[in-house]
Each structure stands twice: as structure tokens, then as C-alpha cells.
Amino acid sequence: MKWALKLGQLAGIAVYVHVTFGLLLAWIAMVAWQAEQSVAAVIVAIAFILALFGCIVLHELGHALTARRYGIQTRDITLLPIGGLARLERMPEKPQQELLVALAGPAVNLAIAVLLGGALYLTGSWDSEAGMSAMAGPFVQRLVAVNVIIMVFNLLPAFPMDGGRALRAILASRMDYVAATQVAANVGQAMALFFALIGLLANPFLLFIALFVWIGAAAESGMVQVKAALGGIPVARAMLTNFKTVSPEDRLSHAVGLTLAGSQKDFPVLDRGALRGLLTQEGLLSGLASEGEAGRVASVVEGEAPTADSHEMLEGVLSRFEGSSSRTIPVTHDGALVGLLTMENVGEFLKIEAALHDPNQGTRSWAQLLRS
């Protein structure tokens, strides 16, 4: 994810924090200072936020480790001002597995609340007057309350929260996966409207949550429909076969000429016929800014670009776009480059398939679903 700084690794999974997280800390510090005019109060407020986000990391780790049990790796965990995000390579195909992965995060928050609350109770440190408040009271007791809140909030049946995925998994055990996703997405968007109404009447922050839930539900539904439409279709049927390549020794001016002469944005880099990586549009612009048109392609080539085999199924290859900054995936067969796969071309392929098989849906914008 752009604008994210790596904090380290946990259980072999890279943990990042988005730079906007600093804005949250600054805002918390300002509010604490205005309330109490005390450096100690600011330190406690920031420490509480850091402890809270530590619990969120453990929440996301719960998803990641449960998914790992089913052979699904996690690309990374990123902390955002609104929470955390564990990027799984894919969701489990079996509803029972998806249900367990979805519930693992809230289960971690429940475990944290029980352990901390139990420790306070057994040591006689529980403040009965403060109760379960996330806003006031002893530090650890507030942490117990906020973990309960995180658990309950995430269990709401709305995509992209855990409750929405759990609902989809339960429905998918009784009906078609696409239909189950659509039902769960509809429930999520209904909840988004409810959040928006409450936000207008009481808490404006809920308007932001409503927008987040509405977009997440629509995106999940759209992506599942796209994957269903691509089921059983090999990459070879949708890939571009008319494309240009560059070599590591080519000057950047050559790539500029190819870019201006056509619509291709990213170029495979071939060294004596062997694929060495991808020259992305971003890489080209970066190279032009630092080295000028006389610079070499070798200095800006992206060597870790994902690839696909022409016989692979489109449904499985789509997820590789999520883990790459590139819009283009080189397609090979028996070690030779045979095509390029782009999200735009997949969108065009879907529109053509829709027109061929259902004339009434020929104008449907599958490309919009792919971009959502």
C-alpha cells in the first residue's frame, strides 16, 4: 500500500502503518491537551491509542493465522486511522473455512477482553464505579471496554466487516456463493443507510462509516460476480497478443516513443528472449525524472512483477493484481512471453462475453465492477 511505512514482522507477516496514522496521533494529542492542559494526559492518551492499535494488529493476526491453516498466506497487515487491514491472498473457498477466518479476529478481541478483565477482577483492581467505559476510567479497564466494542462492531453483518463475511459464509452453505454474496451485500448496504441516518441525527462520524460500508459491500458483490463470470476461462482467451517489448539496454527515449505511439502503458523487458521484468509507466516517469531520456531501461525495470501462464484460469490470476502496483501481468507459456493481461482488457472481454450470451446485458459495465 502506498504511503505505508514498515514497522516490522509478526509471525512472518510484514506489518505496515499508513502515514496518515500520524494525523490521528496528532489529533488525539491535541484533544488531550485541550481537555487537561497536561503533558502527562497527552502521553496517556497516545499510549492508549497505541495499545488499542496493538489489539487491532492482534485482531488482524487472528485472521491471518487462521487463514494460514488452510494454506492461504497473508501479504501484509496495514494499520490505518480507521483500523487495520490484513491482505489475504484469497478468501477460503469452503464456507466453513471462511466463517472461521472471519470470526477469528473478533475472537481475539474477546480473548483480550476476558484476559485483561479477569486479571483486574482477580487482583481486585476492577473499578466498579467506572464500569465498562472506553472514554473514562483506569487504563486497562478502558482497554477491556474498547476490545468489546471492536468485537461487537466487527460482528455487524455488513461488508467489509467480519460479520458480513460470516453472514456470507453461513448463507453460502445453503445457497449459491454469488447469491449469498449478493444477499450479504444487500444487508450491508441496508446497515450503511441506517448508519447514515443515525449519523445525520446524532454522530457525523457514522456518515464516514456508512460510506465505508456501502462502498465495501458494493465492491465485494461486484468482484464475486466478476470472478464467477471468469470461472473456467483460461488467461489465453483474454490476454493481449499484440504488444511491444523493450530490452534492458534500451534507452528510456525508446520507451517514450512506444508509449506515445500507442495505448500500451507497461512494457515487458526481454533479455535475449527471456523475461527480466516489467517497465511500468511509473518506473518510466521516475527514470525520466532522475536520468532523462538517455537513461537505460535496466535502471528502472521492476523485476518482481507477477506473471501468469496462458493456461491458468482468469479467476485465479485476478488476485495477483491486488498484490502488485502494476496494471499489467506478463503471460508466459513454456518460459516464453506470449501475451499481456490487463484489468482493462479483462473488462472488455467480459463485456463481449455478456453481449454474446445475454444480449440484454451487453451494455453492462463490467469494467466498472473490476475497478470497484
Order of alpha helices (4+ residues) and beta strands (2+ residues): beta-beta-alpha-alpha-beta-beta-alpha-alpha-alpha-alpha-alpha-alpha-beta-beta-alpha-beta-alpha-alpha-beta-beta-alpha-alpha
